[in-house]
Amino acid sequence: MDQIIKYWDVIKNELEKEAKYVYKNQPGLSNELLISENGKHLLLITSGWHNRRYNYILVYHFEMKEGRIWLLANNSDEDVIAKYSKFGIPTKIFYDPYLEEQIKAAA
């Protein structure tokens, strides 16, 4: 269990960096990292005004559950699992329930 907490901290630290990102071409938007009270959910959101419209986008949602890291939302262009494997997190530690459903549907 100690190892998953180390992996979780890596993800949290990277999301904290992403939360500080400033959109130069969209100055009304900002990122925010939300952490649940029990510390088992990490959500990165982008929100704010752009082109007279209010935007609220859930970029990532991670949950630490059942000894794995569940990727509940990825609304980015990144392969998040590949990204974090570069930080030494094994890909098998991640669980993507949506990918699992796609595999079942294709079978």
Phi, psi and omega per residue, in radians:
M1 nan -0.542 3.135
D2 -1.068 -0.627 -3.110
Q3 -1.149 -0.736 -3.137
I4 -1.133 -0.573 3.101
I5 -1.170 -0.650 3.061
K6 -1.097 -0.767 3.110
Y7 -1.102 -0.728 3.135
W8 -1.053 -0.721 3.125
D9 -1.134 -0.637 3.079
V10 -1.069 -0.825 -3.139
I11 -1.101 -0.787 -3.141
K12 -1.052 -0.768 3.139
N13 -1.109 -0.708 3.117
E14 -1.182 -0.681 3.100
L15 -1.167 -0.596 3.068
E16 -1.086 -0.677 3.081
K17 -1.142 -0.765 -3.140
E18 -1.120 -0.572 -3.136
A19 -1.138 -0.402 3.140
K20 -1.515 -0.078 -3.101
Y21 -1.102 2.357 3.128
V22 -1.890 2.194 3.119
Y23 -1.428 1.873 -3.101
K24 -1.215 -0.611 -3.125
N25 -1.595 -0.059 3.095
Q26 -2.448 1.251 -2.996
P27 -1.131 -0.279 3.132
G28 -1.410 -0.155 -3.116
L29 -1.714 2.553 3.055
S30 -2.547 2.776 3.128
N31 -1.796 2.687 3.087
E32 -2.572 2.368 3.069
L33 -1.705 2.148 3.096
L34 -1.870 2.286 3.138
I35 -2.128 2.214 -3.120
S36 -1.128 2.815 -3.121
E37 -1.026 -0.655 -3.131
N38 -1.467 -0.052 3.073
G39 1.327 0.179 -3.070
K40 -1.740 0.009 3.077
H41 -2.218 2.345 3.024
L42 -2.167 2.180 3.106
L43 -2.220 2.248 3.028
L44 -1.871 2.135 3.128
I45 -2.096 2.642 2.987
T46 -2.030 2.272 3.140
S47 -2.577 2.819 3.092
G48 2.368 -3.093 -3.086
W49 -1.660 2.395 3.041
H50 -2.650 2.224 -3.118
N51 0.928 0.795 3.075
R52 1.087 0.380 3.082
R53 -2.234 2.460 3.071
Y54 -1.532 2.264 -3.129
N55 -1.939 2.428 3.034
Y56 -2.464 1.917 -3.030
I57 -2.192 2.176 2.990
L58 -1.456 1.906 -3.081
V59 -1.417 -0.946 -3.141
Y60 -2.358 2.589 2.955
H61 -2.454 2.021 3.092
F62 -1.963 2.543 3.024
E63 -2.339 2.355 3.044
M64 -1.612 1.994 -3.006
K65 -2.683 2.382 3.040
E66 0.971 0.640 3.095
G67 1.300 0.246 3.130
R68 -2.378 2.993 3.073
I69 -1.918 1.987 -3.109
W70 -1.544 2.283 3.055
L71 -1.698 1.676 -3.043
L72 -1.510 -0.391 3.081
A73 -2.674 2.373 3.013
N74 -2.484 1.648 3.130
N75 -1.812 0.676 3.084
S76 -2.044 3.089 3.082
D77 -1.591 0.041 -3.051
E78 -1.574 2.566 2.910
D79 -1.484 1.648 -2.991
V80 -1.109 -0.689 -3.119
I81 -1.116 -0.753 3.089
A82 -1.136 -0.683 3.139
K83 -1.027 -0.841 -3.074
Y84 -1.378 -0.324 3.046
S85 -1.155 -0.457 3.074
K86 -1.183 -0.299 3.095
F87 -1.648 0.138 3.107
G88 1.589 0.153 3.104
I89 -1.516 2.125 -3.128
P90 -1.136 2.450 -3.107
T91 -1.086 -0.490 -3.113
K92 -1.214 -0.242 3.124
I93 -1.313 -0.353 -3.130
F94 -1.543 2.589 3.024
Y95 -2.312 2.194 3.122
D96 -2.002 1.728 -3.073
P97 -1.089 -0.489 -3.138
Y98 -1.274 -0.668 3.073
L99 -1.137 -0.684 3.103
E100 -1.043 -0.757 3.118
E101 -1.130 -0.672 3.120
Q102 -1.135 -0.675 3.124
I103 -1.143 -0.754 3.123
K104 -1.105 -0.728 -3.107
A105 -1.164 -0.564 -3.110
A106 -1.365 -0.337 -3.081
A107 -1.356 nan nan
